[in-house]
Amino acid sequence: MHLLKHTLRNIATAFIGAAMLAAPVLAQTSPKIAVTDLSYEERVAIYFQNINYQSKQRYNSSARENYRDSNMGGSGSASARESGSSDVSFSSSTGYQMYIDRGELRKFTADVKGELLKSGYRVVQGKPWTATNTEKLYDIIGRIKQGYYAGADYVLWGTVTNIEYRRDDTPIQGSNAFSHQLALELVVEYSLISTKNYEIKAAFSAMGEGNDTKMTNAPGARVTLNRSKVMQEVSRSLGTIVAQEIEGQFGAGASPSTSARGNRDNRGEAPAEEKVIIFK
């Protein structure tokens, strides 16, 4: 009996020691991912009105004078002539001027980074894109070459394809109550790109959603919906979906030391590794 307890104690000690040694190795060999701010592009219309007013004036004058002096026995006369004209032109035009606005959103990325950390990846902070030449916004390879994401093994690049706010005020049938809802939907296309050979390791679209709903009993009652709550829900739901997609497409194909992430359950925890120890 004493020998059995001693043997079990040795097995447990060996298992715990192996797990403690494996944890730092797993953390050190996990891929480093840099998450970019979300790129966007939209068409903007600006109303304009142009008014053009021009005035031209011309003026001519001539004079002749003849006289006679009675004291001196002379005579005289005088005449004058004046003429003038003016031209006035007026034109007006109105319309809309279209241009393309490009840039990056400095939001909706914190929860994406957090979910990646929960999944066992390491996250690297990259430099924000602040160039004035907006046509190069989508040159992600150029930014990688310029060192925007130093130290990262992969870059998770997101581009907004649609963002939509909705405000609905709906009467509830059979009562005097009204339902007021503010909702936001954000759709982003993601690509996970290798910084070494620029190979795409994962590509997917993700939609973050959030809403806030309140009820009132008076038709004209003033109601304030929580915009901050809506944006937080969008960010959190987007982060969850992104982590799931990367696990599904990239986790199973990562380095051997990180392949255990492909078998995580819904709680994000890896199953215990079975070890066989033979005592001779």
C-alpha positions, 0 to 999 in steps of 0.5 A: 500500500505504501509503495502504491501511494509513493508510485502515484505521488511520483506520477502526479509530480511528473505530470505537474512538472511536465505541464509547468515546463510546457506552458512557457514553451507554448507561450513563447512559440505562439504566433505574434499577431498585429491587429490593424485599425479598420480601413474604410472608404466612403463616397461623400457628397457636398452641396455647393452653390456658385454665383457669378456676377460681372459688371462692365461700364463705359463712359465717353464725354466731349465738349466745345466752347465758343464765346464772345466778349461784349466789352471786347466786341467778340462772341462765344458759344459752348456745348457739351456731350456725354454718353455711357453704357454698362453691361451686367451678367449674372449666373448661378449654379448649384449641385453636389460635389462627390469625393472619396473619403478614406482612412482608418477607424480608431475603434472596434479593435480592443475586443478583437485583441482581447479575444486573440489573447484569450485564444493563446496568441500574442498580440503586437501593437503596430503603428497607426496609418497616418499618411496623407496619400489616401490611395495607398491605404490598401497597400498593406504589403507596403506597410509591412515592408516599411516596418509598421508591424515590427516583430509580428509574424502575422497582420490581421487587416480589417476593412469596413464594408458596411456600417449602418445605424438604425433608429426604430420607434414602433407602437405595440399593438393592443396597448398605448406603449411604444418600443424605441430601439437604436441598433448598429451593424458593422461588417468587416472583411479580414485577412490574416497575412504573413509578414514573411512571405505575405501569404494569406493564412485566413480570410473571412467577413465578420459582423458585429451587432449591438442594440439598445431598446426602451419602452414608453407609454406616451406617444410624445415621451422623450427617450434617450437611447444608450449609444455607448452600450450599442458600440460596446456590444458591437465591439464585443460581438465582433471580437468573438467572431474574429477569434472563432474564425481565426481558430477555425482557419488558422489555429489548426494550421499553426506551428506544432507547438500551438496546434493544441488550440485547434482542440479547444472547447467553447470555453477556450480551454485546451483539454488536458494532455494525456501522458504515459509514464512507464516505471521499470 
